[in-house]
Amino acid sequence: MKQSIAQVWISALVITFMLIFSGYLAVTISYASTVKLKNGVLAIIEKRYGVTTRKGIAKKSKLTDNSEKTVYTGFGTLESISLYLRGNAYKNMGSCLEGRGDSKNAAENEWYGVYDLYKNVTPVRVESNTAVVEVNYEKAKTGKKYYYCFAKVHEGKDPKKGKAEAYYKVRLFYQLELPIINALTFTIDGKTNMIARPSFCEINDFKKSNIDGECPKRDGE
């Protein structure tokens, strides 16, 4: 009898250890993957001087075997991020409004979230020579989940004149999924380097300039 009890206890201990180890391994892998994606998102924002939205260009390009392939270029920040995350099979979702801290700067807490990363089976729609990636975002709502979140924080000069330095914050999510236990969602936050002159092509929510007309062309935009 004592031997049977001891065997059951040892089996339970082994199972518990395996669950803990599996959970640790799963979290480590998911965390590392999401950190890499977060860094990629920050790089896209910096390359385009802010959070922009812009349709792309679809054109035929010849490959080395003389076959042709459609190449898409010229997308804005949000379009590029969505394609980047889709291409890396990122599917986690979470809240933009949790754990924002107690910052005195209201802008630091003004998060926006993208909620339709996989709305279309085909991510790029071509109209004539224009490549369209549908990206729908909104000011983050309590209780609603998003694929990723972003915010703009002004620094320095008067933002109403379009000359304010700014940095951008992003939030992605990773999950722990184990048998019996409900999936737990964790956040990974990051921020860009300071951008001295954010793009005039930024999304309407971020525009602080009265300049109209075509956006100035700069490297990376």
N, C-alpha and C positions, 0 to 999 in steps of 0.2 A: 504493500500500500504506500509506504513512504517513498519507495523507488518510483512508483507511478507519479506521485505528486511532484517529486523532484524533476522528473522528465518533462512534465507539463510546464513547470516553472521555467526550466531551461529553454524549452521551445518558445514560450512567451517572450522570454528575454531576448532570444535570437531574432524573433520576428520584430520586436520593438526596435532593436538595434538596426535591423535592415531598413525599417521604415525611416528611422532618423537619418541613416546614411544616404538613403535614396533621396530623401527630401533635401538634404544638404547639397548633394550632387546636382539635383535638378535646379535648385535656386542658384547655385554657382554658375552653371551653364547659362541659364536664362538671364542672370544679371550681367554676365560678361557680354552676351550677345546684344542686350539692350543698351549697354554702355557704348558699344561700338556704333549702334544705330543712332544714339543720341549725339555722338560726336560728328557723325555724318550729317545729321540735320543742322547742327550748329555751323558746319562748314558751308552748307548750301546757303544759309541765311547770310553769312559773312560775304560769300562770293557775290551775292546779289544785292548787297548793301541794304538789307532789311527784308521785311516780309512783303513781297510783291505778288501780284497775280497777273498772269499774261498768257494768252494763247500762243501756241508754238507754230513752227513751220514744218510741213511734211514734204520731203523731197526724196526722189530716187537716187540711190548711190550705188555705184558699181563695185562689186566685190572682186577679189583676186581671180575668181573663176569666171569672171565676166557676167555673172548673174546679178540681178538687181535686188536691192533691199530698200524698203522705205526707212528713212532716218528722220527722227524728230528732234528739232532743236528750238532754242529760244523760249522755253517755258519760264514762267515766273517762279518765285520761291515755293508757294503752296503746291503748285502743280508738280514741281520737281521733287518736293518732299514726299508727296503722295505716291508718285511712281517709284521712288527710292524705297519706301517702306513696303509697298506691295511687292516689289522685286525681291525683297528679303523676307517675304512671308510673315511680316509682322501683323499680328491680329489681336494683341492685348488692348483692353480698354479700362478706363478708370476715371476718377473724378479730378477735375481741374481745381476744385475749390477746397480741397482738404490740405491741411498742413501748410498754409500759406505764410505762417508766421505772424508776427505783430508789427510789421513794418509801418512806419509813419507815412511813407509815400504811398498814396492811394493807387498810383499807376502800377506799382509793383504787384498789386493784388487784382489788376484788371486782366483776367485771363480770357482767352478765346479758345474754343475747342473745335476740332474737325471730327465730324461724326459719320461720314459716308465713304470711308476709304475703299470699301468693296461694293459700292452701290452698283457699279456696272461690271459685267463679266469681262468685257474688253475695256481696258483703262483709257485708251486713246481713241477718240472719234475723229475722223478726217472729213472736213467739209472743204471741197476744192483743194487748195494747198494749205489750208489752215488745220492745225492739229489741236483738238480740244480735249482737255482733261477736266472733268467736272469735280470741283472741290467746294463743298458747302461747309461753312463754319459759322459760328455764332458766339456771342458773348456767353461764357460758360454759365450754366444753370446748376443750381443745387440739386443733387440727386440724379443728374443725368451723366451718362458715361460717354467718354470721347476716346478716339484712338490716340490723339496727341494734342497737346495744349501749347499755346504760345502767348507771350506778352511783350510789350515794348516799354522800356523804362527810360525816360528822358533825363539827360544830365546837362548842366551848363547853360548854354544860351537859350533865348526865348524860342520855344518850339513853334509859336505862331508864325514866325518868320521863316520857318523851314530850315533853320541853321543849327538846331539843337543836336548835340551829340546824344547818342543813345546806345543802349545795349539791349539785347533780346533774350528772353528766358524761354526755355522749352521744357516740356514735361512728357516723358514716355512712361510706359508701364511694363512690369514683368510679373509673372504669376508663379505660384507654387501650387501644384496639383498632386494630391496623394489620394490613394484609396481611402474611403470612409470619411476623409476630411474634405470639407468644401474648399474650393480654390481660394487662395489668399492672394490679393493684389497688392503690389508694392510700387512705389513711384521712384523714378530717377529724374532729377532736375539738373539742368545745366544752363549756362549763359554764355553768350558770345563775348568776344572782345569788344571794346568800345568802338563804335562806328562814327567817325567824325561828321560825315555828311550822308545821312540816310537817303535812299532813293526817292525821287518824286513819283515813282511808279507804285508806291506802297498802297496797300489795300485802303479803302476809304476810311476805315476806323482809325488808321494811323496817320493819315495825311494831315499835315499842319501847315500847308503852303497854299497860297492863292494862285500859284503859277499854273496856267492851263497849257494845253497843246501837247505835243509829243514829248515823251520822257527823254531826258538827256541820255545819250548813249555812253555807257562806260564799260570798261573791261569787266566781263563776268555777268553783265545784265542781258 
